[in-house]
Amino acid sequence: MPRHLPFAVVPMSPQQLWTQVLSQLRVQLPRGMYDNLVAKLVAEALTTECLTLCAPDPFTRDWLQKHISDKTAAAIQEVLGYPLAVRIATAEDLQSEPQPQLVPAVRPPAPAPIARARGSLNPKYTFKRFVSGNCNRFAHSAALAVADNPGNCYNPLFIWGGVGLGKTHLMQAIGHHRLSTEPNATVCYISTEQFTNDLVDALKHDRRKDFRDRIRSADVLLLDDIQFIENSEATQEEIFHAFNTLHEAGKQVVLASDRPPDQIPRCSERLTSRFAMGMTADMQIPDLETRMAILHKKAEAERHSLPHDVVEYIATRHTVNVRELEGALTRAIAYSSIEEVPLTIEAVAKLLAPAVPRRVAVTPEAILQIVSERFSVSIDDMQSSSRRREIGFARQVGMYLMREHTDLSLPRIGDVFGGKDHTTVIYSYNKIRDLQQTNPELSQILRLLTERIALGDR
């Protein structure tokens, strides 16, 4: 008998639940682990007791079952409001088993501010685990000062730098420090994309006051990826008033972006001036010594001892992105643990060799051009409202690739395709992701397109 569900039941598919869980795991896990392992899981079945995820191979199944089950279960509990077991299996595992009875899941009431904030902070993102070097020393010092004296020192603090350089780590370290010194404080960490999605949901369900109260009751507001504010006037309006309310009350605001305040396109002048009124600190690409220190510290946290030459080899291969650097180490450690082989340069070289080198920054324009050429559909057609089958399919593939290979928010991807709604982007992404699992031809096409994107071949 299914156990009693604590909230009113509404339909939710395994894919819908998994999409929401992934949005949390994406900010909690190293980019390499997320992209190379977690994102390859497919939601297979959902019951009142368990969410079953399908892994592409036994290695991925065994490693993820051991290392992310607890984080996944915690994310599910935050989405649903009650716990579920998490099971990871391969297609071969599932073929010999009867299909579980699918049941609807639930949507909980709007979460309380403190519970949401605490649940969204990655426990690994602390000052103790942050490696400071010439590339980030100023930002690190500013973050420490804010953590020690919130609301009075550098308010707001605006941290900017390229993808994967540790901005989110520093932001959340401020949150952890605040909670360690003041356990009853309300710390709210939220990405701009999630802020926009929550605002849309609040407007849709007439819960705007609840949404505002949740944001404005924070003692420390940590707002990530603020560059995605550019195309949403409603989001800019909410952030403007929330900023004023918190700042006037002496509450701390910390923002992070991939560019400085005055280079965020279509951001209102009044917001830009407020973002820049405190302290702006940039983060640069780490040098070799800092990258090696990052690897040593991560290995130490994972209770692994790495040969110096292996650390240097990995640090030399991954030069611009800390997430990819840590992801390479995660794969190497997982390989060594599962296969029970020592970590040597030869073993690591074979493991990392399949990675396609990224020579250029991936732009939405490049993806549009590549998809247009592959499917013989014009960019104008993909950006139109046409429902022709070949145009619609090319558009869905483009949205999938843009979500996979850029840091654009869902609304921004929708804008690239002629102003499509973010729910259209989610549907397209899930459809192509699921279809490639059963369609070898599409899977091959996506691999070829991915290679062209990564190599900058237009």
Residue pairs with C-beta under 8 A, 6 or more apart in sequence:
2 47
2 48
2 49
2 103
3 48
3 49
5 48
5 82
5 106
6 81
6 82
6 106
7 81
7 82
7 106
7 107
7 108
7 109
8 106
9 104
9 105
9 106
10 104
10 106
10 107
11 104
12 46
12 104
12 105
12 106
12 107
13 43
13 46
14 43
14 44
14 45
14 46
14 51
14 52
14 102
15 43
15 430
15 434
17 43
17 46
17 51
17 76
17 79
17 80
17 105
18 41
18 42
18 43
18 51
18 53
19 426
19 430
20 79
21 72
21 75
21 76
21 79
22 38
22 39
23 194
24 75
24 78
24 79
24 120
25 34
25 38
25 68
25 71
25 72
25 75
26 34
27 120
27 122
27 168
27 191
27 224
28 71
28 75
28 122
29 38
29 68
29 71
30 323
30 326
30 327
30 330
31 164
31 321
31 323
31 324
31 326
31 327
32 323
32 324
32 325
32 326
32 327
32 328
32 329
32 330
32 331
33 326
33 327
33 330
33 331
34 327
35 327
36 327
36 331
37 60
37 63
37 64
37 331
38 64
38 68
39 404
40 55
40 56
40 60
41 53
41 54
41 55
41 60
41 64
41 88
42 53
42 54
42 433
42 434
42 437
43 51
43 52
43 53
43 54
44 52
44 53
44 54
44 89
44 94
45 51
45 52
45 99
45 100
45 102
46 52
46 102
46 103
46 105
47 100
47 101
47 102
47 103
48 84
48 103
48 105
49 84
49 85
50 84
50 85
50 86
50 87
50 100
51 72
51 76
51 84
51 85
51 86
51 87
52 87
52 88
52 89
52 94
52 100
53 72
53 86
53 87
53 88
53 89
54 88
54 89
54 90
54 91
54 94
54 437
55 61
55 64
55 88
55 89
55 90
56 90
57 90
58 90
59 334
59 338
61 88
61 89
61 90
61 93
62 338
63 334
63 337
63 338
64 88
65 87
65 88
67 334
69 86
69 88
72 86
73 83
73 84
73 85
73 86
74 119
76 83
76 84
76 86
77 83
77 84
78 111
78 115
78 116
78 119
78 120
79 108
80 105
80 106
80 107
80 108
81 106
81 108
81 109
82 106
110 202
110 207
110 210
110 211
110 214
111 119
111 214
112 214
113 186
113 188
113 213
113 214
113 217
113 218
114 186
116 188
116 214
117 175
117 186
117 187
117 188
117 189
117 218
118 179
118 187
120 189
120 190
121 172
121 175
121 176
121 179
121 187
121 189
122 168
122 172
123 176
124 301
125 168
125 169
125 171
125 172
125 173
125 176
126 172
126 173
126 176
126 177
127 143
127 144
127 147
127 173
127 176
127 177
129 169
129 297
129 301
130 140
130 166
130 169
130 170
130 173
131 286
131 290
131 293
131 294
131 297
132 140
133 286
133 287
133 289
133 290
133 293
134 284
134 287
134 290
135 165
135 283
135 284
135 285
135 286
135 287
135 290
136 161
136 165
136 166
136 170
136 283
136 284
136 286
136 290
138 281
138 282
139 159
139 161
139 167
139 170
139 281
139 282
139 283
140 170
142 154
142 157
142 159
142 279
142 281
143 157
143 159
143 170
143 171
143 173
143 174
143 254
143 281
145 153
145 154
146 153
146 154
146 155
146 157
146 174
146 252
146 254
147 173
147 174
147 177
147 178
148 177
150 174
150 178
150 219
150 220
150 251
150 252
151 219
151 250
151 251
151 252
152 250
154 278
154 279
155 247
155 252
155 253
155 278
156 243
156 247
156 252
156 253
156 254
156 255
156 274
156 275
156 277
156 278
156 279
157 174
157 252
157 253
157 254
157 255
157 278
157 279
157 281
158 254
158 255
158 256
158 257
158 260
158 261
158 275
158 276
158 278
158 279
158 280
158 281
159 167
159 170
159 171
159 254
159 255
159 256
159 257
159 281
159 282
159 283
160 167
160 256
160 257
160 258
160 259
160 260
160 261
160 280
160 281
160 282
160 283
161 167
161 258
161 282
161 283
161 284
162 258
162 283
162 285
162 320
162 321
163 258
163 321
163 323
163 407
164 320
164 321
164 322
164 323
164 324
165 283
165 284
165 285
165 286
165 321
165 322
166 283
166 322
167 224
167 256
167 257
167 283
168 224
168 256
170 256
170 283
171 189
171 222
171 224
171 254
171 256
172 189
172 222
174 220
174 222
174 252
174 254
175 187
175 189
175 220
175 222
178 185
178 187
178 219
178 220
178 252
179 185
179 187
182 219
185 219
185 220
186 217
186 218
186 219
186 220
187 218
187 219
187 220
187 222
188 214
188 215
188 218
188 220
188 221
188 222
189 222
189 224
190 198
190 215
190 221
190 222
190 223
190 224
191 223
191 224
191 225
191 228
192 223
192 224
192 225
192 226
192 227
192 228
192 229
192 235
192 409
193 225
193 228
193 409
193 410
193 411
195 215
195 223
195 235
195 238
195 239
196 228
196 232
196 234
196 235
196 409
196 411
197 410
197 422
198 211
199 208
199 211
199 234
199 235
199 238
200 422
201 207
202 208
202 210
202 211
203 234
212 238
212 241
212 242
215 221
215 238
215 242
216 242
216 245
216 246
218 246
218 251
219 251
219 252
220 251
220 252
220 253
220 254
221 242
221 246
221 251
221 252
221 253
221 254
222 254
222 256
223 239
223 253
223 254
223 255
223 256
224 255
224 256
225 256
225 257
225 258
225 407
225 409
226 255
226 256
226 257
226 264
226 275
227 257
227 258
227 259
227 264
228 408
228 409
228 411
228 412
229 235
229 236
229 239
229 264
229 267
229 271
230 264
230 265
230 266
230 267
230 412
231 266
231 411
231 412
231 415
232 411
236 267
236 268
236 271
239 271
240 268
240 270
240 271
240 274
243 253
243 271
243 274
244 274
246 252
246 253
247 253
247 274
253 278
255 275
257 264
258 407
260 276
260 280
260 282
261 267
261 272
261 275
261 276
261 280
262 272
262 276
264 272
285 319
285 320
286 294
286 322
288 312
288 315
288 316
291 315
291 318
291 319
291 322
291 325
292 311
292 312
292 315
294 315
294 322
294 325
294 326
295 306
295 311
295 314
295 315
295 325
295 326
295 329
296 306
296 311
298 326
298 329
299 305
299 306
299 311
299 329
299 333
302 333
304 333
306 329
306 343
307 343
307 344
309 345
310 332
310 343
310 344
310 345
310 348
313 345
313 348
313 349
314 325
314 328
314 329
314 332
314 348
314 352
315 325
317 328
317 352
318 324
318 325
318 328
328 352
328 355
331 351
331 352
332 343
332 347
332 348
332 351
332 352
333 343
335 341
335 347
335 351
336 342
336 343
336 347
341 347
356 450
356 451
356 454
356 455
357 454
357 455
358 454
359 454
359 455
359 456
360 366
360 455
360 456
362 405
362 406
362 453
362 454
363 406
364 402
364 406
364 408
364 413
364 416
366 453
366 456
366 458
367 398
367 401
367 402
367 405
367 406
367 453
368 379
368 382
368 398
368 416
369 379
369 458
370 401
370 449
370 452
370 453
370 457
370 458
371 377
371 382
371 394
371 397
371 398
371 401
371 449
372 378
372 379
372 382
372 394
374 394
374 445
374 448
374 449
375 390
375 393
375 394
375 397
377 390
377 391
377 394
381 388
381 391
381 394
382 391
382 394
382 395
382 398
382 417
382 418
383 416
383 417
383 418
384 391
384 418
385 418
386 392
395 417
395 428
396 428
396 431
396 432
397 432
397 445
397 446
397 449
398 417
399 413
399 417
399 420
399 424
399 425
399 428
399 429
399 432
400 428
400 429
400 432
400 433
400 446
401 446
401 449
401 450
401 453
402 408
402 413
402 416
403 410
403 413
403 425
403 429
404 450
405 450
405 453
405 454
406 413
408 416
409 422
410 422
410 425
410 426
411 422
413 420
413 422
413 425
414 420
414 421
414 422
414 424
414 425
417 425
432 442
432 446
435 442
436 442
436 443
436 446
437 443
451 457
452 458
